[in-house]
């Protein structure tokens, strides 16, 4: 039994360390935010660049809402620890505006992936005197959209 004790100790420590490991959050996939907007991020390449599409549920324009392209970048570093920071830009297909998002991908205590973001939306204005009202700021929380199987 004395010889088995070190082996059992190593196995126990390996299991505990595995349970404490930070779960990785992946940006790739379909997401929905707290306002009902949908976003799809295609594969993130080796440099952290990604693209996708955004279908907003809210708008300040009377134009028909259309799916709009997004392009972004995820921080790629050795000390990232599986919960990366990222940023992306949405070039709205139906209005004279553009939005930049920045945020971080988290795994919560229940193992659920969450994107916490802040955004700036810049709308075109007619002249520099109206510049004061051209930029809006806000936050959104995205959760992974579960696909029906």
Secondary structure, DSSP 4 states (H G I P E B T S, - for coil): -HHHHHHHHHHHHHHHHHHHSPPPP---EEEEETTS-EEEE----TTSEEEEEEE-S--SSSSPP--EEEEEEE---TT-TT--EEEEEEE-TTSSEEEEEEEEEEE-TTS-EEEEEEEEEEE--SSGGGGGGSEEEEEEEEEEPPPP-
